[in-house]
Amino acid sequence: MRWARGSTPAHLLCPTASCATSHGGGGDARPSSGALRCKGEVINLSRRLAREAALRVLFQVEVGHSDVHDAIRYNADELGLDENARSFAASLCLGTLQHQPDIDRIIEEYAVDWRVARMPYVDRNILRMAVYELLFADETPASVAVNEAVELAKLYGDRDSGRFINGILGNVVRERLARPSE
């Protein structure tokens, strides 16, 4: 399901509406281990669903003014998250919201000619969550965080969202996470 930039995706605002796509973007063929590979990194599919739940929560909190804890509980139940995935989704949501002012400044630093407030709700919340994972949480390799954000953008954003998000996050990774040369 795609929508015009700036319009409201009903399945994010109202989680009772069923998602028109399968989780993970196209097809639901999952390896028996429940993991995929991304540039040599293992992607845990329960974490992929946790990120999807977290995006839905951030959207509902911003657009629908939902209580974050109620939205986490509801979306975790809707997506059938296990305890580890629930905990990961909650940490993404709460961490992103806690650091949101700093995260928004970082996004604006790398989003040429874009203010966060003018970005579509979905794009800005994917960016917020990914920047939180990249710069404030230590659990996820950068390549996985960027790839997962791009996959969410392809699933929930418009046709340009994936490239837009990949460009901004690529710059964040290059400039903020670059290793000093020896």
N, C-alpha and C positions, 0 to 999 in steps of 0.2 A: 504494500500500500504506500503510495506516495502522495504528497500534498504540496501545495504552493508554499514557497518561502514565506514565513510569517503567519501561516494559518495554524489553527490548533488541531493537533492530532487527537481525535476522540479517544483512542485506546490508551493514550497516556493520561489524559485528564480524567477519564472515566474508566478505571481498570476493569469494570464489569464487561465492557465491550471486548469481544474476542480479538486477538491479534490476527491479522490477515496473513502473516508469514510464519514459517516455522522458526523456532529459536536457533540461532547460530547462522542465519542467513542461508536460505535455500537448502532444501533437503534436510532430513533429520537422521541421516546415516552417521552414527557415532561409533567410534572404535569401542571395543569392549572395555578398554581401560578408562573410558570417559575422558580422554585427553586428545588434543590435537597438537601439531607442531607448528610453530611460527618462527621462522628464521633460527631454527635450532632450539628454541625455547618450547617447553611443554605448556600448552594452554589447557587449564582445567575447565571442563565444560560447566561444572557447578559454579565456578567463578564467573564464567561468561553469563550465566543466568543471574548471578548475584549483581553483576554490573547492569544488566538489563533492569532488574528490580530497582537498583539504586537510581538509575536514570528516571524511571517512572516516578519514584519517590520525589526526587529533586524537582521534576516537572510539576507534580501535584502540589508540593509545598509552595513553589513560586507562583503558579497560575491559579490553583484552586485554594490556596491558603490552608492546606491540610496540615494537621498536626503531624510532625515528622515521625514520631513513634507509632502512631496509628497507621500511617502510610507504609512504614517499613513492615509492620506486622501483616497488613493486608496484602501487600505485594509479595512478600515472602510466602504467604499461604497460597496466593493465586498461582505462583510459579512453582510451588512445591519444593521450596528450598530446604535442604537439610540444615542442621545446626551450624556447621562450619560456613556454609554459604550465607545463611542468615546473618551470622556474625560479621562476615566480610562485607555484605551489603550495608549493614548498619554502620560499620566503621567508615565505609566510603561516604555514606550520606552525612553522618555526623562530622567527620573530618572535613569534608568539602564545605559544609555550612559554617563550621568554626573558622576556617581560613578563607572564606569567600572574599572579603575585601582585598586581601593580599593576592589571591588567585586572580581576581578581576583585573587588578593593576598589571599583573604579569601578562595576562591574555592581551590586554590593550597595548602593551609594549611590543608584542609580536604580531598583532593583527593590524597590518598596515591599512590605514583609512577606515578602520572599523572601531566603533565603540561597543563595548559588551552589551549595553542597554539596547542597541539597535540590531543586534544579532537575533535570529530566530531562537525561541525558547529552547528548542531541542539542541541546536548547535552549541549554544552557550553553556547548557548544562552538561553536555558531553565534554566540552573543553574544560569546564571547571573540575569535573570528576577526574579527567585524565591528568590535568596539571597537579591536582592533589596527589594522585598516585605517583607521578614523576618526582615531585619536589618535596612532598611532606610525609609520604609513607615509604617505607623501605622494603616492602615485601615483593614488589613486582619489577621484573626487568623492564627497562625502558622500551625495548622493542615490542614486548607483549602489551604494555600499557597503550602504546601508540596504535598498534594493530587492533586491539580491542575497541578503542575509541573510533577508529575508522570503520570497523564492522558495525558498531552501533549506529554510526552516521549513515551507512548504507541502508541499514534496516529501518531507521526511524526518520532520517532527514530527507532532504530533496536530492535531486540528481547531482548537485555540486557539493553537497555537504562533506562527503568523504575526502575530496581533494582539498577543500577549505580547511578542514580539521587537520588533515595530514600535514599541510603546509605550515600551519601555526605550530603544531606539536613538534615537527621536525626542527624548526628554528629554536624552540625551547630546549630540545635535547642537545642540539649542536652548541648553543651558547651557554646554557645553564649546567649541563651535565658533562661538558667536554673535559677530557682528561688533559692535564698539562703535558706538553710535549717534553720529551727527555733530551 
